[in-house]
């Protein structure tokens, strides 16, 4: 094969309409049901009663594939071919021949001793040297050369020679000619954009390993977020928790509880009366829990129900309680037990003065049997923040909680749940924060052991003795302890009254809030809190989730992690939404099993639909206002400056053609961004943005897509969701 020739020529463009016998009809026999010509659209492959296949162009004409080699540079098979009647096919005028897809193959004809690269619109460009051919098409370039008959050569035009790699890019040519319409200039072809000079660069490993994203990380705490509280109709919580202090003393037999220090104090009331739930006054057994589950399932969400594991629960709804459970004469408390010694009943005995939790679980499992068989989920939690019982429920549990006590309660109540619901997922520990993880808030029997290690060890021992897992999920709560100018960055509470953060925070407060999520993972970030300064007696990077994972690997492998209470701001300012969006991205990337935002002040006095917080959830679950959500697989992404910019990339198990990226600009200035995609397969990009101007995402049109990247200029204090498609 000769690459060199002294001749240079340009052939005139001619339209050669081949007879049907010249096309690829001889290659295959198609059996496709006939449809009306009115149902075909530009870009379709069509055929009539014969086996000849044509391309239906934007100009209303059909284009011929001269031979099989040409066809297979554009298509892998014939699965998309549509059949119309022969008369309908004949009514569509011929438009010419299809040429090779640019950049895919090299071609030559027998009578011309030159090898050509194929460019857009059938332009042939002579590759003048073997070195250039190798650089462009690889060392096996000669295996990519197709001979084409002289009769087909007239379909092409000869253009400028290729003397160096700078003259031609096969991948760029292929990308530019995304389909035959574009190749033949039947539709406008936009110039390929260039990266933004000097922009921040990041890269997605689109072809690398991925981490599954649990749907339960998009959860809300408290049934107050359900539809009867006016929750946003599209972005719904995927995981709803009935938990907190008002469920620790829950009596499922009459829906009474004692709220401890919350709202009372120490008042026996209907469950969630404080939050004005519509079922608080019901005495029908199991009604409070049932309503939570029912409403969650109606939303398509999973529900988690709290199982009280203290020795007593509330006996009535008769108001203020003064007696401790240790006062034997008190009638305001009723005994709580993990198991019933006799047969379980769907109708509890109100006269025996004992509430049985296995009977409660049996009631739930039976009532929602059909829902469970349909794949709907009900999880169970072993109470709430036990280290604080002596403070939050001083009458119910006066003594400090101990390590040994928690081991026994976890064993007895966990076994009771699994005996009735062996496939149920049980959440355990349910700690309030870092100090409980370390020492159970100063438990008297800690003896130098960190509580999280102790708890995991006991859970593992329990599996060994029972020959099945009892505790499936290590459940913690997390409220940042970061302070700015002596004030916490999250809402503070005194005596049950909530005090909101400012809707106009200082720059220092915004920066502290927006960087606080880094304590969930970042080994380089040291926050301004007692945890970082006091733990181990030196500045300490918390890196909470990796730290928990290390504990799990060392003490009880296979345990999942959940954060069923957290909060990073009230929702009155865009920085709150940015932080919330950052947290959701971290949860997905780090592989959390479940998480629940606990709305504080915001949920009571300024319902979530009217806050920036909901907008943050929208960026993941409803970014276009039509219910579109990001993918369920997290991709590795190299981000050079996490202090300024948070980036999260996701692909989908349901749609392999789409890639999502969340970009959060945490600065008060614009950030130009070039994001490498790792492949040239993606062709289009749409963007949606959340800024201070609106609490809902708005369509944005600033992003451009190149051969293997997208570029954009991220406005200050913004969250952007990109939908990138092949």
Secondary structure, 3 states (H helix, E strand, C coil): CCCCCCCCCCCCCCCCCCCHHHCHHHHCCCCCCECCHHHCCCCCEEECCCCCEEEECCCCCEEEECCHHHHHHHCCCCCCCEECCHHHHHCCCEEEEECCCCCCCEEEECCEEEEEEECHHHEEEEECCHHHHHHHHCCCHHHHEEECCHHHHCCCEECCCECCHHHCCHHHHHHHCCCHHHHCCCCCCCCCCCCCCCCEEEEECCCCCEEECCHHHCEEECHHHCHHHCCCCCCCCCEEEECCHHHHCCECCCCEEECCCCCCCCEEEECCHHHCCCCCCCCCCCHHHHHHHHHHHHCCCEEEEEECCCCEEECCCCEECCCCCCCCCCCCEEEEECCCCCCCCCCCCCCCCEEEHHHHHHHHHHHCHHHHHCCCCEEEEECCCHHHHHHHCCCCCCCCCCHHHHHHHHHHHHHHHHHHCCCCCEEEEEECCHHHHHHCCCCCCCCCCCHHHHHHHHHHHHHHHHCCCCCCEEEEEEECCCEECCEECCCEEECCEEECCCCCCCHHHHHHHHHHHHHHCCCCCCCCCHHHHHHHHCCCCCCHHHHHHHHHHHHCCCCEEEEEEEECCCCCCHHHHHHHHHHHHHHHHHCCCEEEECCCHHHHHCCHHHCHHHHHHHHHHCCCCCCCCCCCEEECEEECCCCCEEEEEEECCCCCCEEEEEEEECCCCCEEEEEECCCCCCCEEEEEEEECCEEEEEEECCCEECCCEEEEEECCCEEEEEEEEC
